[in-house]
């Protein structure tokens, strides 16, 4: 069985003045995987996301995105909107919805990255632009159905329950047609029932939509249940990688992060 590498990160390094936030971090993800990146607060996980999505330009190392039907593309120095266009998109720790726009409009904004109509045809309401706008609405509504938010389509995003706002962020990210979806603490602030629904949604995105997943998450029960492989960071460096069972029993990981009480989680 052949595998296809979706993300290949080699010796990724990020310095902020005299502080080294990432120290030669390696990470590889194969098509169809659900992979978790874990570690204590301040370990460098979100800095890693910011580097691979173009928010930061790394000090050193290389980032390659595959799965686009072409040879892997080197992402170093490419702007975030272009990286999203190439097929990698993300959510953030803090909810970044357009709170005073409808649920449907939020997803439509994500979908517009895949539209072709120029500003002239949009302003003059040419038939091609109207047709494309209808397709954008239809596509956005279909995504809302997939994340069980269709009933909220015309409601303002700010009126959604917290867990549903998180799901809406995921739907908006999916609207860009990614090959790789990065989720930054998607279960943060969720109650157990919401977390259980999130687990099912992430599996559905991978299994039915064919989207590869990389997530940062502190909920170890979710990580252990959901992930096929886990990378562990501490003080900007990778300290372990393996299956959930490997990580659960790794003495270095237990000491740095998991703690004795998590062993039986």
C-alpha positions as CSV (number, residue, x, y, z in Angstrom):
1,X,0.0,0.0,0.0
2,X,1.5,3.3,-1.0
3,X,1.2,6.4,1.1
4,X,1.3,10.1,0.1
5,X,2.9,12.6,2.3
6,X,0.7,15.6,2.9
7,X,2.9,17.7,5.2
8,X,6.6,17.3,5.5
9,X,8.3,19.6,8.0
10,X,12.1,19.4,8.4
11,X,14.2,21.0,11.1
12,X,11.7,23.8,11.6
13,X,13.3,26.6,13.7
14,X,11.8,29.9,14.9
15,X,13.6,32.6,16.8
16,X,12.1,35.7,18.4
17,X,15.1,37.9,19.2
18,X,17.2,35.8,21.6
19,X,14.4,33.3,22.3
20,X,14.2,30.1,20.3
21,X,10.5,29.1,20.2
22,X,11.0,26.1,17.8
23,X,14.2,24.1,17.7
24,X,14.7,21.9,14.7
25,X,11.2,20.3,14.8
26,X,10.4,17.5,12.4
27,X,6.9,16.4,11.6
28,X,5.4,14.3,8.7
29,X,1.7,13.6,8.0
30,X,0.4,11.0,5.5
31,X,-2.8,11.4,3.6
32,X,-5.9,10.3,5.5
33,X,-4.3,10.5,9.0
34,X,-5.5,12.2,12.1
35,X,-2.4,13.4,13.9
36,X,-2.2,15.3,17.2
37,X,0.5,17.7,18.4
38,X,0.6,18.0,22.2
39,X,2.7,19.5,24.9
40,X,2.6,21.9,27.8
41,X,1.6,25.5,27.5
42,X,4.4,27.4,25.9
43,X,5.9,24.3,24.2
44,X,5.7,26.0,20.8
45,X,2.6,24.2,19.3
46,X,0.8,27.3,18.1
47,X,4.1,28.8,16.9
48,X,4.5,25.7,14.8
49,X,1.0,26.2,13.3
50,X,1.8,29.9,12.6
51,X,5.0,28.9,10.8
52,X,3.4,26.2,8.6
53,X,0.4,28.4,7.7
54,X,2.5,31.4,6.7
55,X,1.7,33.8,9.6
56,X,5.4,33.6,10.7
57,X,8.3,33.1,8.3
58,X,10.5,30.5,10.1
59,X,14.1,31.2,10.9
60,X,15.2,27.9,9.5
61,X,14.0,24.5,8.2
62,X,11.7,23.6,5.4
63,X,7.9,23.1,5.0
64,X,6.5,21.1,2.1
65,X,2.8,20.6,1.3
66,X,1.7,17.6,-0.8
67,X,-1.6,16.2,-1.9
68,X,-2.2,18.8,-4.5
69,X,-1.7,16.5,-7.5
70,X,1.7,18.0,-8.2
71,X,5.1,17.7,-6.7
72,X,5.3,18.9,-3.1
73,X,5.3,22.7,-2.7
74,X,7.8,24.5,-0.5
75,X,5.8,26.9,1.7
76,X,8.5,28.9,3.3
77,X,7.8,32.6,2.8
78,X,4.4,32.1,1.1
79,X,1.6,34.3,2.4
80,X,-1.2,32.8,4.5
81,X,-3.9,33.4,1.8
82,X,-1.8,31.6,-0.8
83,X,-1.2,28.7,1.5
84,X,-5.0,28.4,2.1
85,X,-5.4,28.5,-1.7
86,X,-2.9,25.7,-2.1
87,X,-4.9,23.5,0.3
88,X,-3.9,24.0,3.9
89,X,-6.2,25.9,6.3
90,X,-6.7,26.2,10.0
91,X,-8.9,27.3,12.9
92,X,-7.6,29.3,15.9
93,X,-7.5,28.9,19.7
94,X,-9.8,31.9,20.1
95,X,-13.0,31.9,18.1
96,X,-12.6,34.3,15.1
97,X,-16.1,34.3,13.5
98,X,-17.8,37.3,12.0
99,X,-20.1,37.5,14.9
100,X,-22.6,40.0,13.3
101,X,-22.9,38.0,10.1
102,X,-25.1,35.0,9.6
103,X,-23.9,31.4,10.0
104,X,-24.4,30.9,6.3
105,X,-22.5,34.1,5.4
106,X,-19.5,33.0,7.6
107,X,-19.2,29.8,5.5
108,X,-19.7,31.7,2.3
109,X,-16.7,33.9,3.1
110,X,-14.5,30.8,3.4
111,X,-16.0,29.5,0.1
112,X,-15.1,32.7,-1.8
113,X,-11.5,31.6,-2.0
114,X,-12.6,29.1,-4.7
115,X,-14.7,31.5,-6.8
116,X,-13.7,32.9,-10.2
117,X,-15.8,35.9,-10.7
118,X,-13.9,39.2,-10.8
119,X,-14.9,42.4,-9.2
120,X,-16.4,43.8,-12.4
121,X,-18.7,40.9,-13.0
122,X,-19.7,40.8,-9.3
123,X,-20.5,44.6,-9.2
124,X,-22.4,44.5,-12.5
125,X,-24.3,41.2,-11.5
126,X,-23.3,39.5,-14.8
127,X,-25.1,36.1,-15.3
128,X,-21.8,34.3,-14.6
129,X,-21.4,36.0,-11.3
130,X,-25.0,35.4,-10.2
131,X,-24.6,31.7,-11.1
132,X,-21.4,31.4,-9.1
133,X,-22.9,33.2,-6.2
134,X,-25.8,30.7,-6.1
135,X,-23.3,27.9,-6.2
136,X,-21.4,29.5,-3.3
137,X,-24.6,29.7,-1.3
138,X,-25.5,26.1,-2.1
139,X,-22.0,24.8,-1.2
140,X,-22.0,26.7,2.1
141,X,-25.4,25.4,3.0
142,X,-24.3,21.8,2.2
143,X,-21.4,22.3,4.5
144,X,-23.7,23.4,7.3
145,X,-25.7,20.3,6.8
146,X,-22.5,18.2,7.2
147,X,-21.7,19.8,10.5
148,X,-25.3,19.8,11.8
149,X,-25.8,23.6,11.7
150,X,-28.2,24.0,8.8
151,X,-31.0,24.9,11.1
152,X,-28.9,27.9,12.2
153,X,-28.1,29.1,8.7
154,X,-29.8,32.5,9.0
155,X,-29.0,33.2,12.6
156,X,-26.2,35.6,13.6
157,X,-23.0,33.7,14.5
158,X,-22.9,35.4,17.9
159,X,-26.2,33.7,18.9
160,X,-24.9,30.1,18.5
161,X,-24.1,28.1,21.5
162,X,-20.3,27.9,22.2
163,X,-19.8,24.4,20.9
164,X,-21.7,25.2,17.7
165,X,-19.5,28.3,17.2
166,X,-16.5,26.0,17.2
167,X,-18.2,23.7,14.6
168,X,-19.0,26.8,12.5
169,X,-15.3,27.7,12.5
170,X,-14.5,24.2,11.2
171,X,-17.1,24.5,8.5
172,X,-15.7,27.8,7.4
173,X,-12.2,26.3,7.2
174,X,-13.6,23.3,5.2
175,X,-15.2,25.7,2.7
176,X,-11.8,26.4,1.3
177,X,-11.6,22.7,0.1
178,X,-8.4,21.9,2.0
179,X,-6.3,18.8,1.7
180,X,-5.0,19.4,5.2
181,X,-7.0,20.9,8.1
182,X,-5.2,22.3,11.1
183,X,-7.3,22.5,14.3
184,X,-5.9,24.6,17.2
185,X,-7.5,23.4,20.4
186,X,-10.9,22.7,18.9
187,X,-12.3,21.2,22.2
188,X,-11.2,24.2,24.3
189,X,-14.1,25.3,26.5
190,X,-16.4,22.4,25.5
191,X,-18.4,20.3,27.8
192,X,-18.2,16.5,27.6
193,X,-21.2,16.2,25.3
194,X,-19.9,18.8,22.9
195,X,-16.4,17.1,22.9
196,X,-18.0,13.8,22.0
197,X,-19.8,15.4,19.1
198,X,-16.5,17.0,18.0
199,X,-14.8,13.7,18.0
200,X,-17.5,12.3,15.7
201,X,-17.3,15.4,13.5
202,X,-13.5,15.2,13.0
203,X,-13.7,11.5,12.1
204,X,-16.5,12.3,9.6
205,X,-14.4,15.0,8.0
206,X,-11.6,12.6,7.5
207,X,-13.7,9.6,6.5
208,X,-16.3,11.2,4.3
209,X,-14.6,14.3,3.0
210,X,-11.1,12.8,2.6
211,X,-9.4,15.7,4.6
212,X,-6.3,15.0,6.5
213,X,-6.3,16.4,10.1
214,X,-3.6,17.8,12.4
215,X,-4.8,19.1,15.7
216,X,-3.4,20.7,18.8
217,X,-5.4,19.7,21.8
218,X,-5.1,19.5,25.6
219,X,-8.0,17.1,26.1
220,X,-6.0,13.9,26.4
221,X,-9.1,11.7,26.3
222,X,-10.0,13.2,22.9
223,X,-6.4,13.0,21.7
224,X,-6.0,9.3,22.7
225,X,-9.3,8.3,21.2
226,X,-9.0,10.2,18.0
227,X,-5.4,10.2,16.9
228,X,-3.5,7.6,14.9
229,X,-0.2,9.2,15.7
230,X,0.9,11.8,18.2
231,X,3.8,14.3,18.2
232,X,4.9,15.7,21.6
233,X,6.7,19.0,22.1
234,X,8.4,20.5,25.1
235,X,10.4,23.8,25.2
236,X,10.2,24.2,21.4
237,X,11.6,20.7,20.6
238,X,10.1,17.4,19.6
239,X,10.5,14.9,22.4
240,X,8.5,11.9,21.2
241,X,6.3,10.6,18.4
242,X,4.3,7.4,18.1
243,X,0.9,5.8,18.5
244,X,-1.4,6.8,21.4
245,X,-0.2,3.7,23.3
246,X,3.5,4.6,22.6
247,X,2.9,8.1,23.9
248,X,0.9,7.0,26.9
249,X,3.7,4.8,28.1
250,X,6.7,7.1,27.2
251,X,8.5,8.1,30.4
252,X,9.8,11.4,28.9
253,X,6.2,12.4,27.9
254,X,4.8,11.4,31.3
255,X,7.4,13.5,33.0
256,X,7.1,16.5,30.7
257,X,3.4,16.7,30.2
258,X,0.9,13.8,30.9
259,X,1.6,13.2,34.5
260,X,0.9,10.0,36.4
261,X,-2.8,10.6,36.7
262,X,-3.4,10.5,32.9
263,X,-1.9,7.0,32.4
264,X,-5.3,5.3,32.9
265,X,-7.3,7.9,31.0
